[in-house]
Amino acid sequence: MINFLLTCDTYSVAVTALLVIVLLYWVFEVHYFARTLWCATMCRIMKKYVHILDTTSYSSACLTTDVDFLLFHMNNSRYLREVDFARTEFYTRTGLWAAIREKGGLPVQGGTSIRYRKFIRTFSLYSISSRIIYWDRESIYMEHRFVSRGDNFVNAIVHCRQRVINCDVEVLMGELLAKGAKERPGDLQEAPRMKPECPLEIHHWIQANLVSSANLRNGN
């Protein structure tokens, strides 16, 4: 490949590079993978480790590639896409991704619930706050809030169930809580961080998912 490029003129190299880029964008969603890689890299280089029960904040903006056909606010489907980047930051900064992989586990999306409160206008800035609100033996439940810059209004709230395959989540989270306590041995002001109680809306959501699963198994 290198010898081929050396024997070609500038025009041929440029055309070849353009065709390769077009092919990549046609076969893969390059922008999505590039942003995910950039987010994970910047978290490792620029941002510090946070406790597993802390809240992380991911900043973004509604661009012309995010709008729907009305052109003045974010497309509904883009919210969940942006949550992917916010979750990447959370997993990286808390060490959750590394801890899951060390145990041979793999997180997959088991369910999502989103409530839209107010649309995000084109070219407006916002942040996504992410935190773990509950977990059981199989899954981690996360909350993501889309918060407008300036007035701090919560435009949308997303609840996600992260099913962790081949891993006992209770054991995993217990180890991460213990790790967080060891890394703050002199912090006497803060009480030990414990597993949070299941929020009422998450309890009802879990029950609704169980009913849905039962209906599907029964052919309904």
C-alpha positions, 0 to 999 in steps of 0.5 A: 500500500505504501509503495503504491502511494509513493508511485502515485501523484498528489491527485491520485492520492487525494482521490483515493483518500476521498473514496476511502473516507466515503466508503467508511462513512457508507459502511460505518457511522464514523462520526459516532465511533470517532466521538466515542473514542474522543470522549473516552480519550479526553476522560483519561487525559483531562478528567479525574477519577470520581466515586462510583456514586458520584454524578458526572457531567458531559457537555454538548450542543444541539447542532444542525446534524441533530435537528428534526425536519422542523429544523429548530430543535433536537430530534427525539432519537438524538437524545439517546445517542447523546446519552451514549457519550455521557455514559462513556464518560461515566464508565471511564471516569468511575472505572466501571468499564474496566471493573466489568471487563476485569470480571469478564462481563459485558454491559448491554442495554436492557431497557430505556425510558425517556421523558421529554419536558422541553425541547432543546433548540438548535445551537443551544448548549446543554449538559448531561448529568449521569449517575447510578441510582440503583442496582440489583444482581443482574443490572445497573440502573442509571439516570441521565438528565439533559440540563440547559445551560443558563437556566439549569432547566431539566429538558429531559430525563432518561432512565437506563437499565444496563444488563451486565452479562457474566457478572454479579453486579452486587459483588461488582458494586460492593468492590467499587464502593470499597475501592472508593472508601480506600481511596479517601481514607482521610475523608472523615466528613463524608459518611460511608457510601452505601447502596441507594434505596430503589426509587419509586419510579424505578420500582414501578418501571422494573415491575412494568418490564416484568409484566411486559416480559411475561406477556411476550413469553405467553405470546401476547 
